Amino acid sequence: MILRTSYQREIDRFCKQLMGGEFNVRQFTKGALTQARAKLNPWAFKRLTQIAVDIFYEEAEYYTWKDLRVLAVDGSRLRLPNSPDIVAEFGEHGFGPNADSLASLATCSILFDVLNNVVIDSCIGPYEQSETQQLLEGHIQFVQKGDVLMADRGYPSYRVMLEVLARGAHFCFRMQNDWWNAVRDFNASGEKQRIEKWPISARVKKELSTPTDQDFITVRLIKIELENGEIEILCTSLLDEQKYEYEQFEALYHRRWGVEEEFKLLKARVEVEAFSGKTAKSVKQDFHAKMYMMTLYAVLCFPVMDKVKKEYDKEKTGNKHSQQINHTHALSVVKDNLVNFFLKNIYYKALNILDFLVELTREIIRPGRNFERKKKPKRQYHTTYKPL
């Protein structure tokens, strides 16, 4: 059960759904739920997510790119409720022109399989923690041989590249065009791609969790001119120019946008910032419970997603556009059936209904659409004034 409204209203509705009655039934009080919840370790949801992910990759014929699993990492900021316990755990920061508007914030990060819509790992920490370094360290343990990790401009470093390579994986990072001397020189050249050897300093070697005796790291720099005229520099360990052709990298890195869409789903649809409690533990419970639900949605809907993708592919059907499932609707159907899956033990019937509803709700894929990102004021979620 994911709480959005008050404890007591959610409890009464939950009991009605569980017991199959026509009216809300008062079975226990919000105080009882509060006391029980205080004993629940948020790690339980994180562990359930890991189990779901492991089963998916063991059993499913998942999508790859040139036999590589394509992963992307990204982070975001979450606004937290105001309470002494949350301030003690996550800190408090001043905002506004005079930095006199205090708020508690958290940094969250996810490692995302962009081809299969699966969140492989997620974490949340204080605002001061760097998503590009500290939170990324927790994700790297889930990167394995046969993966290619993609990340935006704030993530690349010698240490991250070497840590990924040490796990038998590859990387494809977008670089800041003016931060790295080698990248700046390459950008000024007329070349489209170049293979270089970069020296590894003793300081970087000392920081590595996996020791190395390498003195150089070999990388391939790729220059891509985007439609808006901007130059994009990619740094990758995919060195084979015959197998990994230059022309394929623009589309490959564009896949990283999938993790941005996942955050949009997480914030706008799942409403991850609508926290249901005023303790640090409740914040972590809410975050990991919602990430578990999103993992369940991706895993349970994958067979239907695969079926729709194959049956409505424009190359096979002759249609103007391909089609895909409506991910927001699929997430809603999974959320509505959580009680059926876990408590009523009617999962076969629930899965059949889920497949039927998700397959019926399809959307046309319109390639090439590009909209300017509009900055809107963040929606505020008030723990005192919860929705009905």
QUIPE-V548600 format. One record per residue. N is the residue number from 1. SS is DSSP state (helix for helix, strand for strand, loop for the rest). PHI is phi in whole degrees, -180 to 180 (* if undefined). D_FIRST is the distance of its C-alpha to the first C-alpha in Angstrom with 1 decimal. Layout:
BEGIN
N&SS&PHI&D_FIRST, N&SS&PHI&D_FIRST
END
This chain:
BEGIN
1&loop&*&0.0, 2&loop&-105&3.8, 3&loop&-83&6.3, 4&loop&-124&9.5, 5&loop&-103&11.4, 6&loop&-70&12.5, 7&helix&-53&10.8, 8&helix&-66&12.8, 9&helix&-65&12.2, 10&helix&-65&8.4, 11&helix&-62&9.2, 12&helix&-64&11.9, 13&helix&-69&10.3, 14&helix&-63&7.7, 15&helix&-65&11.0, 16&helix&-62&12.9, 17&helix&-67&11.1, 18&helix&-68&11.2, 19&helix&-91&14.8, 20&loop&70&16.0, 21&loop&-86&17.7, 22&loop&-94&19.2, 23&loop&-130&18.3, 24&loop&-62&15.6, 25&loop&-122&16.2, 26&loop&-89&16.3, 27&loop&-102&15.6, 28&loop&-154&15.1, 29&loop&-99&15.4, 30&helix&-66&13.9, 31&helix&-64&16.5, 32&helix&-65&15.3, 33&helix&-65&11.8, 34&helix&-60&13.7, 35&helix&-68&16.1, 36&helix&-69&13.8, 37&helix&-67&12.0, 38&loop&-63&15.5, 39&loop&-94&16.3, 40&loop&-90&13.7, 41&loop&-79&15.6, 42&loop&-58&14.1, 43&helix&-59&16.4, 44&helix&-59&14.3, 45&helix&-69&12.1, 46&helix&-65&15.5, 47&helix&-69&17.1, 48&helix&-62&14.7, 49&helix&-63&15.4, 50&helix&-63&19.1, 51&helix&-64&19.1, 52&helix&-61&17.8, 53&helix&-65&20.4, 54&helix&-61&23.1, 55&helix&-64&22.7, 56&helix&-59&22.8, 57&helix&-75&26.1, 58&helix&-79&27.5, 59&helix&-105&27.0, 60&loop&-89&27.0, 61&loop&-90&30.1, 62&loop&-78&28.8, 63&loop&-80&30.8, 64&loop&-137&33.2, 65&strand&-119&36.0, 66&loop&52&39.3, 67&loop&67&37.5, 68&strand&-113&35.6, 69&strand&-79&31.8, 70&strand&-99&31.4, 71&strand&-113&29.1, 72&strand&-133&28.7, 73&strand&-122&27.6, 74&strand&-161&26.8, 75&strand&-137&25.3, 76&strand&-157&24.4, 77&strand&-106&24.1, 78&strand&-121&21.0, 79&strand&-88&21.7, 80&loop&-107&20.1, 81&loop&-62&20.0, 82&loop&-97&23.3, 83&loop&-157&23.4, 84&helix&-59&25.9, 85&helix&-67&23.6, 86&helix&-69&22.3, 87&helix&-62&26.0, 88&helix&-64&27.1, 89&helix&-87&24.8, 90&helix&-109&24.9, 91&loop&87&28.1, 92&loop&-140&29.2, 93&strand&-136&31.4, 94&strand&-91&33.7, 95&strand&-131&33.6, 96&loop&96&35.9, 97&loop&-57&39.6, 98&loop&-109&40.4, 99&loop&54&37.3, 100&loop&-107&36.7, 101&strand&-100&33.2, 102&strand&-88&31.0, 103&strand&-153&27.4, 104&loop&-95&25.2, 105&strand&-128&24.4, 106&strand&-126&22.8, 107&strand&-107&24.0, 108&strand&-121&21.6, 109&strand&-148&23.0, 110&strand&-134&22.1, 111&strand&-107&24.2, 112&strand&-127&23.9, 113&strand&-84&25.6, 114&loop&-75&27.0, 115&loop&-86&28.3, 116&loop&-118&25.2, 117&loop&60&22.4, 118&strand&-110&20.9, 119&strand&-81&19.8, 120&strand&-80&21.7, 121&strand&-155&21.0, 122&strand&-144&19.6, 123&strand&-153&20.4, 124&strand&-139&20.4, 125&strand&-155&23.3, 126&strand&-60&25.6, 127&loop&-59&27.3, 128&loop&-68&30.5, 129&loop&-68&29.4, 130&loop&-83&30.9, 131&loop&-68&28.6, 132&loop&-85&31.8, 133&loop&-130&32.9, 134&helix&-66&30.8, 135&helix&-73&27.4, 136&helix&-62&29.2, 137&helix&-57&30.6, 138&helix&-68&27.2, 139&helix&-76&26.8, 140&helix&-61&30.4, 141&loop&-65&29.7, 142&loop&-95&27.6, 143&loop&-83&30.5, 144&loop&-135&32.8, 145&loop&-59&36.0, 146&loop&94&35.9, 147&strand&-108&33.7, 148&strand&-126&34.9, 149&strand&-98&33.0, 150&strand&-112&33.3, 151&strand&-156&33.0, 152&loop&-82&34.3, 153&loop&-66&37.3, 154&loop&-81&35.9, 155&loop&-92&35.0, 156&loop&-61&38.4, 157&loop&-159&40.4, 158&helix&-58&42.7, 159&helix&-64&40.4, 160&helix&-63&37.4, 161&helix&-60&39.7, 162&helix&-69&41.2, 163&helix&-64&37.9, 164&helix&-66&36.7, 165&helix&-64&40.1, 166&helix&-64&40.1, 167&loop&-92&37.0, 168&loop&78&39.0, 169&loop&-106&37.0, 170&strand&-119&38.3, 171&strand&-137&37.5, 172&strand&-146&38.1, 173&strand&-111&37.9, 174&strand&-84&39.0, 175&loop&-107&41.6, 176&loop&-71&42.7, 177&loop&-66&46.1, 178&loop&-119&47.9, 179&loop&-93&46.4, 180&loop&-99&47.7, 181&helix&-59&51.5, 182&helix&-64&51.4, 183&helix&-70&48.9, 184&helix&-64&51.1, 185&helix&-65&54.2, 186&helix&-66&52.6, 187&helix&-64&51.4, 188&helix&-77&55.0, 189&loop&-80&56.4, 190&loop&-94&56.8, 191&loop&-82&55.0, 192&loop&-89&51.9, 193&strand&-153&50.9, 194&strand&-159&52.3, 195&strand&-103&51.7, 196&strand&-131&52.2, 197&strand&-113&52.2, 198&strand&-105&50.8, 199&strand&-70&51.9, 200&loop&-104&49.4, 201&loop&-77&50.3, 202&helix&-65&50.5, 203&helix&-64&47.8, 204&helix&-65&45.3, 205&helix&-60&46.2, 206&helix&-69&45.6, 207&helix&-81&42.1, 208&loop&-71&41.0, 209&loop&-78&38.8, 210&loop&-111&40.7, 211&loop&-60&44.5, 212&loop&-141&46.7, 213&loop&-107&50.4, 214&loop&-68&50.2, 215&loop&-103&52.3, 216&strand&-138&51.1, 217&strand&-120&48.1, 218&strand&-95&48.9, 219&strand&-132&46.9, 220&strand&-119&47.4, 221&strand&-96&47.4, 222&strand&-131&46.7, 223&strand&-106&47.6, 224&strand&-129&45.9, 225&strand&-96&46.9, 226&loop&-78&44.1, 227&loop&-63&44.7, 228&loop&-84&44.8, 229&loop&91&47.5, 230&loop&-72&45.5, 231&strand&-94&46.2, 232&strand&-110&43.4, 233&strand&-107&44.4, 234&strand&-107&42.4, 235&strand&-120&43.0, 236&strand&-137&42.2, 237&loop&-97&43.1, 238&loop&-83&43.5, 239&loop&-87&47.3, 240&loop&-70&48.5, 241&loop&-74&49.8, 242&loop&-81&50.5, 243&loop&-77&47.1, 244&loop&-111&45.1, 245&loop&-72&47.1, 246&helix&-54&47.3, 247&helix&-65&46.4, 248&helix&-88&43.0, 249&helix&-78&41.6, 250&helix&-63&41.0, 251&helix&-69&38.6, 252&helix&-63&37.0, 253&helix&-69&36.3, 254&helix&-61&35.0, 255&loop&-61&32.2, 256&loop&-60&30.9, 257&helix&-61&29.7, 258&helix&-59&26.7, 259&helix&-72&25.1, 260&helix&-66&25.8, 261&helix&-65&24.0, 262&helix&-65&21.0, 263&helix&-67&20.9, 264&helix&-63&21.4, 265&helix&-64&18.4, 266&helix&-66&16.3, 267&helix&-87&17.8, 268&helix&-87&18.5, 269&helix&-99&15.8, 270&loop&-78&12.7, 271&loop&56&14.1, 272&loop&-62&13.7, 273&loop&-83&16.0, 274&loop&-86&13.9, 275&loop&-72&13.1, 276&loop&-100&11.4, 277&loop&-143&14.0, 278&loop&-118&17.7, 279&loop&-122&18.1, 280&helix&-63&18.8, 281&helix&-65&16.4, 282&helix&-66&13.4, 283&helix&-62&14.7, 284&helix&-68&14.9, 285&helix&-60&11.4, 286&helix&-61&10.0, 287&helix&-61&12.8, 288&helix&-73&12.5, 289&helix&-66&8.7, 290&helix&-71&9.6, 291&helix&-67&12.9, 292&helix&-65&11.5, 293&helix&-64&9.8, 294&helix&-68&13.2, 295&helix&-68&15.1, 296&helix&-59&13.6, 297&helix&-59&14.5, 298&helix&-66&17.9, 299&helix&-70&18.6, 300&helix&-70&17.7, 301&helix&-92&19.5, 302&helix&-59&22.5, 303&helix&-59&24.6, 304&helix&-70&24.4, 305&helix&-59&25.0, 306&helix&-65&28.0, 307&helix&-63&29.3, 308&helix&-63&29.2, 309&helix&-61&30.8, 310&helix&-76&33.6, 311&helix&-75&34.3, 312&loop&-115&34.4, 313&loop&-70&36.2, 314&helix&-64&39.1, 315&helix&-68&41.6, 316&helix&-94&41.2, 317&helix&-94&40.7, 318&loop&81&43.1, 319&loop&-70&40.6, 320&loop&-67&40.9, 321&loop&-133&37.4, 322&loop&-78&34.9, 323&strand&-131&31.4, 324&strand&-145&27.8, 325&strand&-73&24.4, 326&loop&-84&22.5, 327&helix&-68&19.9, 328&helix&-65&18.0, 329&helix&-65&17.9, 330&helix&-61&17.0, 331&helix&-63&13.9, 332&helix&-65&12.9, 333&helix&-65&13.7, 334&helix&-62&11.7, 335&helix&-59&8.4, 336&helix&-69&9.5, 337&loop&-109&10.3, 338&helix&-60&7.5, 339&helix&-64&7.9, 340&helix&-64&11.6, 341&helix&-68&11.8, 342&helix&-104&10.6, 343&loop&-117&11.1, 344&loop&-92&13.7, 345&loop&55&15.8, 346&loop&-118&17.0, 347&helix&-68&16.4, 348&helix&-65&20.0, 349&helix&-65&19.9, 350&helix&-63&16.5, 351&helix&-66&18.2, 352&helix&-64&21.3, 353&helix&-64&19.7, 354&helix&-60&17.9, 355&helix&-59&21.3, 356&helix&-63&23.1, 357&helix&-69&21.1, 358&helix&-68&21.0, 359&helix&-66&24.7, 360&helix&-71&25.7, 361&loop&-100&24.3, 362&strand&-116&26.7, 363&strand&-132&28.3, 364&strand&-76&31.8, 365&loop&-90&32.4, 366&loop&-105&35.0, 367&loop&-71&36.5, 368&loop&82&38.2, 369&loop&-72&36.2, 370&loop&-145&36.4, 371&loop&-122&35.2, 372&loop&-67&36.0, 373&loop&-70&33.0, 374&loop&-100&32.8, 375&loop&-86&31.8, 376&loop&-117&29.8, 377&loop&-63&28.8, 378&loop&-65&25.3, 379&loop&-74&22.8, 380&loop&-98&22.0, 381&loop&-110&18.6, 382&loop&-106&19.4, 383&loop&-70&17.3, 384&loop&-79&19.8, 385&loop&-108&19.7, 386&loop&-84&16.1, 387&loop&-68&15.9, 388&loop&-75&15.7
END
